Amino acid sequence: MRPTDSDPGFISHAPGYWPDEAMGHWSDYKWQLRHRVDSLAELEKHLDLTDVERAGVLLAGHKLAMSITPHFFNLIDRKDPDCPIRRQVIPRIEEGWNAPEEVADPCGEDSHMPVPGLVHRYPDRVLFLVTDRCASYCRYCTRSRVVSGVGEQHLETQWEAAFRYLEQTPQVRDVLLSGGDPLLFSDERLDRILTRLRAIPHIQFVRIGSRIPIFLPQRVTPELCAMLKKHHPLFISIHSNHPRELTSEVRDALGRLADAGIPLGNQSVLLRGVNDSVEIQQALVHKLLMCRVRPYYLYQCDLIHGSSHLRTSVAEGVAIIEGLRGHTTGYAVPQFVIDGPGGGGKIPINPNYIVETATGRVTLRNFEGNIFDYPDPTPMPAAEMERLHREVTAHAG
Ligand SMILES: *Cc1c(COP(=O)(O)O)cnc(C)c1O
C-alpha cells in the first residue's frame, strides 16, 4: 500500500516520540492504561495545543473526561492541528456549547430501561450497559451523559435485577454488551458474565461492542481470546473511524479474535474533519476487510451535547454510500443509519435507486447512473395452462 494519509498501510507507531520509559512496556496493556494522557499538564508534554483545545481540556473535566492511551496518542500527527485522530480524542472549546437540537440522551435510552443499565427497545434484543469506563474517550460519545464518571449522571447497572429480567423475558434472544467498554473488565469477570448469560436457554446470540481493539490492541491477549471462544456464538463489533487507526498491532489483535472464530463487524461514526469523504471511507473499509472485519454500520453522529463541530449533514453520508456502493466490494459497504432522536432505534438511510414506480414496473438507476426497467411478473394465461396440460397428458398416453 502507498504510505499516504488516507492509505497509510498497517504502520506501527510504537513507541514513536514517547519518552524512553516506554521501552520494554509498550505491549503491556496495564502499562498503557496507567500511562494514559488524562490531564492538561500531561497533554502539553506531548503536543503543542491550540487555544481552542486548551480551553476544551479545562471544560472536559466536568463533562466527559479526557483519556488517551499512549498507543492511540501516537497516531496523532504532532504537526497537524486538524489531524483526524486528534479531533476524536482531544477536547475542543466547541464542546462547551449546546446547539438547540442537542440533548443529553439523544437516543432516548434512559426511558427504555426496564432495569437500570438494560435498554430494551427492540422486540428480541437488549443493550446491556456493563460499565461506564473506556480505555479512551471519544469526544462525540453518544453516552457522554454517564460515561467516564465525571458528569452529573451515573450509570448504575443493577446486575442481579438485569440477569433476572433476562431470565424472565424469553423474547430476548440477543444480548449486546456495551457501556463503556466491556473488554476493560478482567478475563475472569467477563467470563463470569458470559457464563451467566449462556446459562439462559433462550439467549441464542451474544455480542460485545468495544473500541479496545483500536484504543488498546495489547488488551487482546491470547488468554482473552481463549476465554471468549468458550462462549460461541459470540460476535464483536469494533469502532474504527479512520484508516490510520488500523496499525500493525491492531491488525494482529483483530487476527487473534478472528482466529478464535469471532465474527467481527465495524461501527463507524461519520465525523466532520475526520472521515467525511469517500476517499477516506474507502481506504477505511478496504483496510477493515484486510483485517477480516466486515463494515457493519456507518452512524450519522447522534445529537449529543457539544457535538455540532463534529457533525455533518445527512446528505453527506448518503453521498459517501453512493460513492462506495457498486464502486467497491459489497462486503465493504456499511449500512448508513440514524439512531432515531428520542428513541426510534436505528433507521437505515439509503441513496434512492428507484427513479420511478409505475403500474407494472419500476425504473431504476445503477451506480453509474444508467437507467433500467424492471417489470412485475406476468401471470401465466389460463389458455397456456390448459394447452400445456393437454400436451403433458398426450405424452403420458
Ligand atoms: C444498536 C442497538 C441494538 C442492536 O441493534 P442491531 O441493529 O441488531 O445491531 C439493540 N438495542 C439497542 C438499544 C441499540 O441501540
The ligand as a MOL file (V3000), in Angstrom:
LIG
                    3D

  0  0  0     0  0            999 V3000
M  V30 BEGIN CTAB
M  V30 COUNTS 15 15 0 0 0
M  V30 BEGIN ATOM
M  V30 1 C -27.9820 -0.7410 18.4110 0
M  V30 2 C -28.8660 -1.3180 19.3910 0
M  V30 3 C -29.1490 -2.6900 19.3800 0
M  V30 4 C -28.5970 -3.6210 18.3240 0
M  V30 5 O -29.1210 -3.2950 17.0620 0
M  V30 6 P -28.7370 -4.1410 15.7580 0
M  V30 7 O -29.3810 -3.3960 14.6240 0
M  V30 8 O -29.2970 -5.5140 15.9540 0
M  V30 9 O -27.2430 -4.1600 15.6620 0
M  V30 10 C -30.0040 -3.1830 20.3350 0
M  V30 11 N -30.5570 -2.3820 21.2700 0
M  V30 12 C -30.3130 -1.0650 21.2990 0
M  V30 13 C -30.9820 -0.2260 22.3390 0
M  V30 14 C -29.4460 -0.4870 20.3710 0
M  V30 15 O -29.2020 0.8260 20.4090 0
M  V30 END ATOM
M  V30 BEGIN BOND
M  V30 1 1 1 2
M  V30 2 1 2 3
M  V30 3 2 2 14
M  V30 4 1 3 4
M  V30 5 2 3 10
M  V30 6 1 4 5
M  V30 7 1 5 6
M  V30 8 2 6 7
M  V30 9 1 6 8
M  V30 10 1 6 9
M  V30 11 1 10 11
M  V30 12 2 11 12
M  V30 13 1 12 13
M  V30 14 1 12 14
M  V30 15 1 14 15
M  V30 END BOND
M  V30 END CTAB
M  END
